[in-house]
Amino acid sequence: MQYNFDTIIPRDDTDSVKYDLRSDIFGFASVLPMWVADMDFATPPFIIDALKKRLEHPILGYSFRSQSYFNALQKWLAHRHNWTIEKDWVAFSPGVVPALNMALEAFTQKGDGVILQSPVYFPFFDAIKNNGCKLLDNPLLLTNGQYSIDFKQLEELMPKARVFMLSNPHNPGGCVWSTQELEKLANMCVKHNVLLFADEIHGDLVFEPNQFTPVAKLSPDIANGTITFTAPSKTFNMAGLATSSVIISNPKLKAQFDAVVNRIHIGMGNVMGNVASEAAYTHGEEWLNELMHYLAGNLDFMEAFMQAELPELKMMRPEGTYLVWVDFSALHFSDEELNNFMIHEAKLGLNRGSKFGENGKFFMRFNIACPKALLEQGLNQLKSAINKRKANGQ
């Protein structure tokens, strides 16, 4: 292994949302934070080196994304995911969540129906509400500890919808949707003239033998109605550089999206985000392969720990992402009791499942993208808190 993922890097007093806002978010500064989806690993050295090199020039003026930037993105998608894109399909956004909101502004009217599949990344709900759209929920089916799509109910919702918002791979469940599943839902969208918004920000973070499929590459008809959202931020731990891509092959839809970007004047991006993204996509393959090997080890450790020490909890083993969805319903807490138990007894800062939808109640989302020692600490804190309650007859 060329890269070291075991080093614990202190993050206090770095204006870190994950660490420095613990009191604000959890009301308790001493929780071990394992919630928001950034990693406790160093951003790769080739990205840091590229930023340092750019800083050797003393002027940080207005900048644009060069041809080499687009070349790096195109080569990455072609090599990693067998998806060929054109430069003029790519628009800029400071993040996937802003892009989802801009896309809803571009393509919907007040009251339009938007389908999501709960439990799902909670900013989906906010984007729908904030743009005055109507939420149409196609809840995922939970069978034998894994999620699947309720295609029958989805078909019933399609005539009422303008947009379908897909999380691929799925956050928080970690499902890497198969080509067959994606073709089935995407062809429903084509049939009913529903735009498909594909949040694919976790597409690089997939565990073998699973294969990620960008939905827009499936067919020209599917691509014609698909808006894809992606970024290097989750993959290379550079979310603070606020740089993502929106990929739209349909020229009419691209012009509509560009009109929103131009109206709020954000299309230029930022110089450091541009530099870091190009470096990530140019030099990142070996680092990413080693990262996934390390994360797989963390995942194996957590699964074995849960089975041996906390068998009453049900861990959904993710096929992708570095997020683990755990069912705590066997502890018979209310949603609020579970949250308070985590913060004040287990001293863990996690994402409470109810934020991801009503059917996320009694779940918690763990971020395992940290040195194994921190993961082990967190799991032991959870075990000790549960055992203490058992010893007290609670």
SULQUI-V997247 format. One record per pair of residues at least 4 apart in sequence whose ideal C-beta (glycine too) atoms are under 7 Angstrom apart, sorted by the first residue. I is the first residue (numbers start at 1). J is the second residue. D is the distance in whole Angstrom. If there is no record, write none. Layout:
i=I j=J d=D
i=I j=J d=D
This chain:
i=1 j=290 d=6
i=2 j=286 d=7
i=2 j=290 d=7
i=3 j=287 d=6
i=3 j=290 d=5
i=5 j=41 d=5
i=5 j=291 d=7
i=5 j=294 d=4
i=5 j=371 d=6
i=6 j=371 d=5
i=6 j=372 d=7
i=7 j=371 d=7
i=8 j=371 d=5
i=8 j=373 d=6
i=8 j=374 d=7
i=9 j=40 d=7
i=9 j=42 d=6
i=11 j=16 d=5
i=11 j=18 d=7
i=11 j=19 d=4
i=12 j=19 d=5
i=12 j=20 d=6
i=13 j=20 d=7
i=14 j=20 d=7
i=15 j=20 d=6
i=16 j=20 d=5
i=17 j=21 d=5
i=17 j=36 d=6
i=18 j=33 d=5
i=18 j=36 d=5
i=18 j=38 d=6
i=19 j=33 d=6
i=21 j=25 d=5
i=22 j=26 d=5
i=22 j=28 d=7
i=22 j=29 d=5
i=22 j=31 d=6
i=22 j=33 d=6
i=22 j=349 d=6
i=23 j=27 d=7
i=23 j=28 d=7
i=23 j=29 d=4
i=26 j=31 d=5
i=26 j=343 d=5
i=26 j=349 d=5
i=28 j=343 d=5
i=28 j=344 d=7
i=30 j=347 d=6
i=31 j=343 d=6
i=31 j=347 d=5
i=31 j=348 d=6
i=31 j=349 d=4
i=32 j=347 d=6
i=32 j=348 d=6
i=32 j=349 d=7
i=32 j=374 d=7
i=32 j=377 d=6
i=32 j=378 d=5
i=32 j=381 d=7
i=33 j=349 d=4
i=34 j=348 d=6
i=34 j=349 d=6
i=34 j=350 d=6
i=34 j=366 d=5
i=34 j=367 d=5
i=34 j=378 d=5
i=35 j=349 d=5
i=35 j=350 d=5
i=35 j=351 d=5
i=35 j=367 d=6
i=37 j=234 d=6
i=37 j=323 d=6
i=37 j=367 d=6
i=38 j=237 d=6
i=38 j=239 d=5
i=39 j=237 d=4
i=39 j=322 d=7
i=39 j=369 d=4
i=40 j=369 d=7
i=40 j=370 d=4
i=40 j=371 d=7
i=40 j=374 d=6
i=41 j=237 d=6
i=41 j=369 d=7
i=43 j=47 d=5
i=43 j=48 d=6
i=43 j=236 d=6
i=43 j=237 d=5
i=43 j=238 d=5
i=44 j=236 d=6
i=44 j=284 d=7
i=44 j=287 d=5
i=45 j=49 d=6
i=46 j=50 d=6
i=46 j=279 d=5
i=46 j=283 d=4
i=47 j=51 d=7
i=47 j=236 d=6
i=47 j=238 d=6
i=47 j=276 d=5
i=47 j=279 d=5
i=47 j=280 d=6
i=48 j=52 d=6
i=49 j=53 d=6
i=50 j=54 d=7
i=50 j=275 d=5
i=50 j=276 d=6
i=50 j=279 d=4
i=51 j=55 d=6
i=51 j=272 d=6
i=51 j=275 d=6
i=51 j=276 d=6
i=54 j=271 d=7
i=54 j=272 d=7
i=54 j=275 d=5
i=60 j=271 d=6
i=62 j=268 d=6
i=63 j=271 d=4
i=63 j=274 d=6
i=64 j=268 d=7
i=65 j=69 d=4
i=65 j=70 d=7
i=65 j=269 d=6
i=65 j=274 d=5
i=67 j=71 d=6
i=68 j=72 d=6
i=68 j=278 d=6
i=69 j=73 d=7
i=69 j=274 d=6
i=69 j=277 d=7
i=69 j=278 d=5
i=70 j=74 d=6
i=70 j=87 d=5
i=70 j=90 d=6
i=71 j=75 d=6
i=72 j=76 d=6
i=72 j=278 d=5
i=72 j=281 d=4
i=72 j=282 d=5
i=73 j=77 d=6
i=73 j=90 d=7
i=73 j=245 d=6
i=73 j=281 d=5
i=74 j=78 d=6
i=74 j=85 d=6
i=75 j=79 d=6
i=76 j=80 d=6
i=76 j=281 d=4
i=77 j=81 d=5
i=77 j=83 d=5
i=77 j=85 d=6
i=78 j=82 d=7
i=78 j=83 d=6
i=78 j=84 d=5
i=80 j=204 d=7
i=81 j=203 d=7
i=81 j=212 d=6
i=81 j=214 d=5
i=83 j=214 d=5
i=83 j=217 d=4
i=85 j=89 d=5
i=85 j=90 d=7
i=85 j=247 d=6
i=89 j=247 d=5
i=89 j=248 d=6
i=89 j=249 d=5
i=89 j=254 d=7
i=90 j=245 d=5
i=90 j=247 d=6
i=91 j=246 d=4
i=91 j=248 d=7
i=91 j=254 d=7
i=91 j=257 d=6
i=91 j=258 d=6
i=91 j=261 d=6
i=92 j=245 d=7
i=92 j=261 d=7
i=92 j=267 d=5
i=92 j=269 d=5
i=93 j=98 d=5
i=93 j=99 d=4
i=93 j=102 d=7
i=93 j=244 d=5
i=93 j=246 d=5
i=94 j=98 d=5
i=94 j=242 d=4
i=94 j=243 d=7
i=94 j=266 d=6
i=95 j=99 d=7
i=95 j=231 d=7
i=95 j=242 d=6
i=95 j=244 d=5
i=96 j=100 d=6
i=96 j=199 d=6
i=96 j=201 d=5
i=96 j=229 d=4
i=96 j=231 d=6
i=96 j=244 d=5
i=97 j=101 d=7
i=97 j=123 d=5
i=98 j=102 d=6
i=99 j=103 d=6
i=99 j=229 d=5
i=99 j=244 d=6
i=99 j=246 d=5
i=100 j=104 d=7
i=100 j=127 d=5
i=100 j=197 d=6
i=100 j=199 d=7
i=100 j=229 d=7
i=101 j=105 d=6
i=101 j=127 d=5
i=101 j=130 d=7
i=101 j=131 d=7
i=102 j=106 d=6
i=102 j=257 d=7
i=102 j=260 d=5
i=102 j=261 d=7
i=103 j=107 d=6
i=103 j=197 d=6
i=103 j=227 d=5
i=103 j=257 d=6
i=104 j=108 d=5
i=104 j=127 d=6
i=104 j=131 d=4
i=104 j=133 d=6
i=104 j=163 d=7
i=105 j=131 d=6
i=105 j=260 d=5
i=106 j=256 d=5
i=106 j=257 d=5
i=106 j=259 d=7
i=106 j=260 d=5
i=107 j=163 d=7
i=107 j=195 d=6
i=107 j=256 d=6
i=108 j=112 d=4
i=108 j=131 d=6
i=108 j=133 d=5
i=108 j=162 d=5
i=108 j=163 d=6
i=110 j=132 d=4
i=111 j=132 d=7
i=111 j=134 d=6
i=112 j=133 d=5
i=112 j=134 d=7
i=112 j=162 d=4
i=113 j=133 d=7
i=113 j=134 d=5
i=113 j=136 d=5
i=113 j=160 d=5
i=113 j=161 d=4
i=113 j=162 d=6
i=114 j=128 d=5
i=114 j=133 d=5
i=114 j=134 d=7
i=114 j=135 d=6
i=114 j=136 d=6
i=114 j=161 d=7
i=114 j=162 d=7
i=114 j=163 d=5
i=114 j=165 d=6
i=115 j=136 d=5
i=115 j=138 d=5
i=115 j=157 d=5
i=115 j=161 d=5
i=115 j=164 d=4
i=115 j=165 d=7
i=116 j=120 d=5
i=116 j=124 d=5
i=116 j=135 d=7
i=116 j=137 d=6
i=116 j=165 d=5
i=117 j=138 d=5
i=117 j=139 d=7
i=117 j=140 d=5
i=117 j=149 d=7
i=118 j=137 d=5
i=118 j=139 d=5
i=118 j=140 d=7
i=118 j=356 d=7
i=118 j=357 d=3
i=118 j=358 d=7
i=118 j=359 d=6
i=118 j=360 d=7
i=119 j=172 d=6
i=119 j=353 d=7
i=119 j=356 d=4
i=119 j=357 d=4
i=119 j=359 d=6
i=119 j=360 d=4
i=120 j=124 d=5
i=120 j=167 d=5
i=120 j=171 d=7
i=120 j=356 d=6
i=120 j=357 d=6
i=121 j=167 d=6
i=121 j=171 d=5
i=122 j=126 d=7
i=122 j=355 d=5
i=122 j=356 d=6
i=123 j=127 d=6
i=124 j=128 d=7
i=124 j=165 d=5
i=125 j=129 d=6
i=125 j=135 d=7
i=126 j=130 d=6
i=127 j=131 d=6
i=128 j=133 d=5
i=128 j=135 d=5
i=136 j=157 d=5
i=136 j=160 d=6
i=136 j=161 d=6
i=138 j=150 d=6
i=138 j=153 d=6
i=138 j=154 d=5
i=138 j=157 d=6
i=139 j=150 d=7
i=139 j=359 d=5
i=140 j=147 d=4
i=140 j=148 d=7
i=140 j=149 d=7
i=140 j=173 d=7
i=141 j=147 d=7
i=141 j=148 d=5
i=141 j=150 d=5
i=142 j=147 d=6
i=143 j=148 d=6
i=145 j=314 d=6
i=145 j=316 d=6
i=146 j=316 d=7
i=147 j=170 d=7
i=147 j=173 d=5
i=147 j=175 d=5
i=149 j=154 d=7
i=149 j=181 d=6
i=149 j=185 d=7
i=150 j=154 d=6
i=151 j=155 d=6
i=151 j=184 d=6
i=152 j=156 d=7
i=153 j=157 d=7
i=154 j=158 d=7
i=154 j=185 d=7
i=154 j=188 d=6
i=155 j=188 d=6
i=157 j=161 d=6
i=158 j=188 d=5
i=158 j=192 d=4
i=158 j=194 d=6
i=159 j=192 d=6
i=161 j=194 d=5
i=162 j=194 d=7
i=162 j=195 d=7
i=163 j=194 d=7
i=163 j=195 d=5
i=163 j=197 d=6
i=164 j=189 d=5
i=164 j=194 d=5
i=164 j=196 d=5
i=164 j=197 d=7
i=165 j=197 d=5
i=166 j=196 d=6
i=166 j=197 d=7
i=166 j=198 d=5
i=166 j=199 d=7
i=166 j=215 d=7
i=167 j=171 d=5
i=167 j=199 d=5
i=168 j=177 d=5
i=168 j=198 d=6
i=168 j=199 d=7
i=168 j=200 d=5
i=168 j=215 d=6
i=169 j=174 d=6
i=169 j=175 d=6
i=169 j=176 d=5
i=169 j=202 d=5
i=169 j=203 d=7
i=169 j=206 d=7
i=169 j=212 d=6
i=169 j=319 d=7
i=169 j=320 d=4
i=169 j=321 d=6
i=170 j=174 d=6
i=170 j=175 d=4
i=171 j=202 d=6
i=171 j=321 d=6
i=171 j=323 d=6
i=172 j=323 d=6
i=172 j=325 d=5
i=172 j=356 d=6
i=172 j=365 d=5
i=173 j=316 d=6
i=173 j=325 d=5
i=174 j=316 d=7
i=174 j=318 d=2
i=174 j=319 d=6
i=174 j=320 d=6
i=174 j=321 d=5
i=174 j=323 d=6
i=174 j=325 d=7
i=175 j=319 d=6
i=176 j=206 d=5
i=176 j=210 d=4
i=176 j=212 d=6
i=176 j=319 d=4
i=176 j=320 d=4
i=177 j=181 d=5
i=177 j=182 d=5
i=178 j=182 d=7
i=179 j=183 d=6
i=179 j=213 d=5
i=180 j=184 d=6
i=181 j=185 d=7
i=182 j=186 d=6
i=182 j=213 d=6
i=182 j=215 d=5
i=182 j=218 d=6
i=183 j=187 d=6
i=183 j=218 d=6
i=184 j=188 d=7
i=185 j=189 d=7
i=186 j=190 d=7
i=186 j=196 d=6
i=186 j=215 d=5
i=186 j=218 d=6
i=186 j=222 d=4
i=187 j=191 d=6
i=188 j=192 d=6
i=189 j=194 d=4
i=189 j=196 d=5
i=189 j=225 d=6
i=190 j=221 d=5
i=190 j=222 d=6
i=190 j=225 d=6
i=195 j=225 d=5
i=195 j=227 d=7
i=196 j=215 d=7
i=196 j=225 d=6
i=196 j=226 d=5
i=197 j=227 d=5
i=198 j=215 d=5
i=198 j=216 d=7
i=198 j=226 d=6
i=198 j=228 d=5
i=198 j=229 d=7
i=199 j=229 d=5
i=200 j=214 d=6
i=200 j=228 d=6
i=200 j=229 d=6
i=200 j=230 d=5
i=201 j=229 d=7
i=201 j=230 d=6
i=201 j=231 d=5
i=201 j=234 d=5
i=202 j=234 d=6
i=202 j=320 d=6
i=202 j=321 d=5
i=203 j=212 d=5
i=203 j=214 d=7
i=203 j=230 d=6
i=204 j=235 d=4
i=204 j=288 d=6
i=205 j=234 d=6
i=205 j=235 d=6
i=205 j=320 d=6
i=205 j=321 d=5
i=205 j=322 d=6
i=206 j=210 d=5
i=206 j=212 d=5
i=206 j=319 d=7
i=206 j=320 d=4
i=207 j=292 d=7
i=207 j=296 d=6
i=207 j=319 d=6
i=207 j=320 d=6
i=210 j=319 d=4
i=210 j=320 d=6
i=212 j=320 d=7
i=214 j=228 d=6
i=215 j=222 d=7
i=215 j=226 d=6
i=216 j=222 d=7
i=216 j=223 d=4
i=216 j=226 d=4
i=216 j=228 d=5
i=216 j=247 d=7
i=216 j=249 d=7
i=218 j=222 d=5
i=219 j=223 d=7
i=220 j=224 d=6
i=222 j=226 d=6
i=223 j=249 d=5
i=224 j=249 d=7
i=224 j=250 d=5
i=227 j=246 d=6
i=227 j=248 d=5
i=227 j=253 d=7
i=228 j=247 d=4
i=229 j=244 d=7
i=229 j=246 d=6
i=230 j=244 d=7
i=230 j=245 d=5
i=230 j=247 d=7
i=231 j=243 d=7
i=231 j=244 d=3
i=231 j=245 d=7
i=232 j=236 d=5
i=232 j=238 d=6
i=232 j=277 d=5
i=232 j=280 d=4
i=232 j=281 d=6
i=233 j=238 d=5
i=233 j=239 d=4
i=233 j=244 d=7
i=235 j=288 d=6
i=236 j=280 d=4
i=236 j=284 d=6
i=238 j=276 d=5
i=238 j=280 d=7
i=241 j=272 d=6
i=241 j=273 d=4
i=241 j=276 d=5
i=242 j=270 d=7
i=242 j=273 d=6
i=243 j=269 d=6
i=243 j=270 d=7
i=243 j=273 d=3
i=243 j=274 d=7
i=243 j=277 d=5
i=246 j=257 d=6
i=248 j=253 d=5
i=248 j=254 d=4
i=248 j=257 d=6
i=250 j=254 d=6
i=251 j=255 d=6
i=252 j=256 d=7
i=253 j=257 d=6
i=254 j=258 d=6
i=255 j=259 d=6
i=257 j=261 d=7
i=258 j=262 d=6
i=259 j=263 d=6
i=260 j=264 d=7
i=261 j=266 d=6
i=261 j=267 d=5
i=262 j=267 d=6
i=269 j=273 d=6
i=269 j=274 d=6
i=270 j=274 d=7
i=271 j=275 d=6
i=272 j=276 d=6
i=273 j=277 d=6
i=274 j=278 d=6
i=275 j=279 d=6
i=276 j=280 d=6
i=277 j=281 d=6
i=278 j=282 d=6
i=279 j=283 d=6
i=280 j=284 d=5
i=284 j=288 d=5
i=285 j=289 d=6
i=286 j=290 d=7
i=287 j=291 d=6
i=288 j=292 d=6
i=289 j=293 d=7
i=290 j=294 d=6
i=291 j=295 d=6
i=292 j=296 d=6
i=293 j=297 d=7
i=294 j=298 d=7
i=295 j=299 d=6
i=295 j=322 d=5
i=295 j=368 d=7
i=295 j=369 d=6
i=296 j=300 d=6
i=297 j=301 d=6
i=297 j=372 d=7
i=298 j=302 d=6
i=298 j=368 d=5
i=298 j=372 d=6
i=298 j=375 d=5
i=299 j=303 d=6
i=299 j=317 d=7
i=299 j=368 d=6
i=300 j=304 d=6
i=301 j=305 d=6
i=301 j=372 d=6
i=301 j=375 d=7
i=302 j=306 d=6
i=302 j=315 d=7
i=302 j=324 d=6
i=302 j=368 d=6
i=302 j=375 d=6
i=302 j=379 d=7
i=303 j=307 d=6
i=303 j=315 d=6
i=303 j=317 d=6
i=304 j=308 d=6
i=305 j=309 d=5
i=305 j=379 d=5
i=306 j=310 d=5
i=306 j=313 d=6
i=306 j=315 d=5
i=307 j=311 d=6
i=309 j=383 d=5
i=310 j=382 d=7
i=310 j=383 d=6
i=310 j=386 d=7
i=312 j=330 d=4
i=312 j=331 d=7
i=313 j=326 d=6
i=313 j=327 d=7
i=313 j=328 d=6
i=313 j=330 d=7
i=314 j=326 d=7
i=314 j=327 d=4
i=315 j=324 d=6
i=315 j=326 d=5
i=316 j=325 d=4
i=318 j=323 d=6
i=318 j=324 d=6
i=322 j=367 d=6
i=322 j=368 d=5
i=322 j=369 d=4
i=323 j=365 d=6
i=323 j=366 d=7
i=323 j=367 d=6
i=324 j=366 d=4
i=324 j=368 d=6
i=325 j=363 d=6
i=325 j=365 d=6
i=326 j=363 d=6
i=326 j=364 d=5
i=326 j=366 d=6
i=327 j=362 d=6
i=327 j=363 d=6
i=328 j=333 d=7
i=328 j=338 d=6
i=328 j=362 d=5
i=328 j=363 d=7
i=328 j=364 d=6
i=329 j=362 d=4
i=333 j=337 d=4
i=333 j=338 d=4
i=333 j=341 d=6
i=334 j=338 d=7
i=335 j=339 d=7
i=335 j=354 d=5
i=335 j=361 d=5
i=335 j=362 d=7
i=336 j=340 d=6
i=337 j=341 d=6
i=338 j=342 d=7
i=338 j=362 d=6
i=339 j=343 d=7
i=339 j=352 d=5
i=340 j=344 d=6
i=341 j=345 d=5
i=341 j=346 d=6
i=341 j=385 d=7
i=342 j=346 d=5
i=342 j=348 d=5
i=342 j=350 d=6
i=342 j=364 d=6
i=343 j=349 d=7
i=345 j=385 d=4
i=346 j=381 d=5
i=346 j=382 d=5
i=346 j=385 d=4
i=347 j=381 d=6
i=348 j=378 d=6
i=348 j=381 d=6
i=348 j=382 d=6
i=350 j=364 d=5
i=350 j=365 d=6
i=350 j=366 d=6
i=351 j=355 d=6
i=351 j=364 d=7
i=351 j=365 d=4
i=352 j=364 d=6
i=353 j=360 d=4
i=353 j=361 d=6
i=353 j=362 d=6
i=353 j=363 d=3
i=353 j=364 d=6
i=353 j=365 d=7
i=354 j=360 d=5
i=354 j=361 d=5
i=355 j=360 d=7
i=356 j=360 d=4
i=368 j=375 d=6
i=370 j=374 d=4
i=370 j=375 d=6
i=372 j=376 d=6
i=373 j=377 d=6
i=374 j=378 d=6
i=375 j=379 d=6
i=376 j=380 d=6
i=377 j=381 d=6
i=378 j=382 d=7
i=379 j=383 d=6
i=380 j=384 d=6
i=381 j=385 d=6
i=382 j=386 d=6
i=383 j=387 d=6
i=384 j=388 d=6
i=385 j=389 d=7
i=386 j=390 d=7
i=387 j=391 d=6
i=388 j=392 d=6
i=389 j=394 d=4
